[in-house]
Amino acid sequence: MSDASRRYRDGLMVATPRPMARTFKPRHRRLGSQRSEVYERLAPMFGLTEAGPVLDLDVVFAGRRPICVEIGSGNGDLSSSYAQAHPGTGLVAIDVHRPGIARLLADIDTVGFTNLRVVEGDALDFLDRLPDASVDEVWAFFPDPWPKNAQAHRRLVTPERIARIARVLTSGGSLRLATDVATYAAQMRRVLADDSRFMSVNDERPSWRIETHFEREGRERGRAAVDLCATRR
Ligand SMILES: C[S@@+](CC[C@H](N)C(=O)[O-])C[C@H]1O[C@@H](n2cnc3c(N)ncnc32)[C@H](O)[C@@H]1O
């Protein structure tokens, strides 16, 4: 019984589905009053909810354009810089971490770009709101590595979770990953190679992938980043 827990009902043991473990550890940080004001004002305009009906991205971004999704946007450095440098692309940045979401909204407020939407919630649940083959690129840079054996099932890059991501990618679309944990890089390569929905995997680091605070900390501790880019069949 792999993904079910054992429960007793009317004296009989029955299998009930166990909710899938989350890939993140919830962190609760309060916003300062200024960030709070921006968050309250802009989240209704630029935020998409984690759950809800299937979205029409042409409506969300007021016209057809390439769509990218960043899973785990952290403090928002990359999504902010990418959205500003690529005004013709629609970018959806997703994280459970409210201060990072608020920081993106603050950038929208000060810089004035309109091609970014934020989701405060579980990216995997949000993906269920997207139509099949509707996204050109999905990025997950430095997903939480969950290093202990007992935590390995929480990693983002597992066959089941990659299937949820593959569903929304267009044919020829890219799944871009990066990690600075050697064992996780090996797992990423294995999962992608075993998934027939992807036709090729290369080690390309995109020129626009700026070094985030998180990556810099790893590099300063001697951990080099590995990039992987898988192309959807
Ligand atoms: C190690 S940080 C890296 C952040 C950023 N990508 C960077 O390179 O600086 C991983 C982030 O992924 C987020 N995360 C993990 N699983 C997630 C999920 N299922 N949905 C949304 N965010 C998630 C965490 O909250 C965390 O902010």
The ligand as a Tripos MOL2 file, in Angstrom:
@<TRIPOS>MOLECULE
LIG
   27    29     1     0     0
SMALL
NO_CHARGES

@<TRIPOS>ATOM
      1 C1         15.5630   27.0020   -1.7310 C.3       1 LIG1
      2 S1         14.3750   28.1940   -2.1710 S.3       1 LIG1
      3 C2         14.9790   28.8040   -3.7350 C.3       1 LIG1
      4 C3         14.2990   30.0840   -4.1310 C.3       1 LIG1
      5 C4         14.6570   30.6490   -5.5180 C.3       1 LIG1
      6 N1         14.2220   29.7670   -6.5880 N.3       1 LIG1
      7 C5         16.1200   30.9470   -5.6500 C.2       1 LIG1
      8 O1         16.7900   30.3370   -6.4980 O.co2     1 LIG1
      9 O2         16.6170   31.7890   -4.9000 O.co2     1 LIG1
     10 C6         13.0270   27.1470   -2.6430 C.3       1 LIG1
     11 C7         11.6820   27.8850   -2.6380 C.3       1 LIG1
     12 O3         10.7120   27.0270   -3.1860 O.3       1 LIG1
     13 C8          9.4900   27.2330   -2.4910 C.3       1 LIG1
     14 N2          8.6490   26.0510   -2.7330 N.ar      1 LIG1
     15 C9          8.9570   24.7510   -2.5190 C.ar      1 LIG1
     16 N3          7.9590   23.9550   -2.9120 N.ar      1 LIG1
     17 C10         6.9850   24.7820   -3.4100 C.ar      1 LIG1
     18 C11         5.7040   24.5460   -3.9540 C.ar      1 LIG1
     19 N4          5.1970   23.3090   -4.1050 N.pl3     1 LIG1
     20 N5          4.9710   25.6170   -4.3260 N.ar      1 LIG1
     21 C12         5.4560   26.8710   -4.1850 C.ar      1 LIG1
     22 N6          6.6660   27.1520   -3.6760 N.ar      1 LIG1
     23 C13         7.4200   26.1090   -3.2800 C.ar      1 LIG1
     24 C14         9.9360   27.4510   -1.0460 C.3       1 LIG1
     25 O4          8.9460   28.1450   -0.3140 O.3       1 LIG1
     26 C15        11.1970   28.2830   -1.2460 C.3       1 LIG1
     27 O5         10.9060   29.6660   -1.2540 O.3       1 LIG1
@<TRIPOS>BOND
     1     1     2 1
     2     2     3 1
     3     2    10 1
     4     3     4 1
     5     4     5 1
     6     5     6 1
     7     5     7 1
     8     7     8 2
     9     7     9 1
    10    10    11 1
    11    11    12 1
    12    11    26 1
    13    12    13 1
    14    13    14 1
    15    13    24 1
    16    14    15 ar
    17    14    23 ar
    18    15    16 ar
    19    16    17 ar
    20    17    18 ar
    21    17    23 ar
    22    18    19 1
    23    18    20 ar
    24    20    21 ar
    25    21    22 ar
    26    22    23 ar
    27    24    25 1
    28    24    26 1
    29    26    27 1
@<TRIPOS>SUBSTRUCTURE
     1 LIG1         1 GROUP 0 **** ****
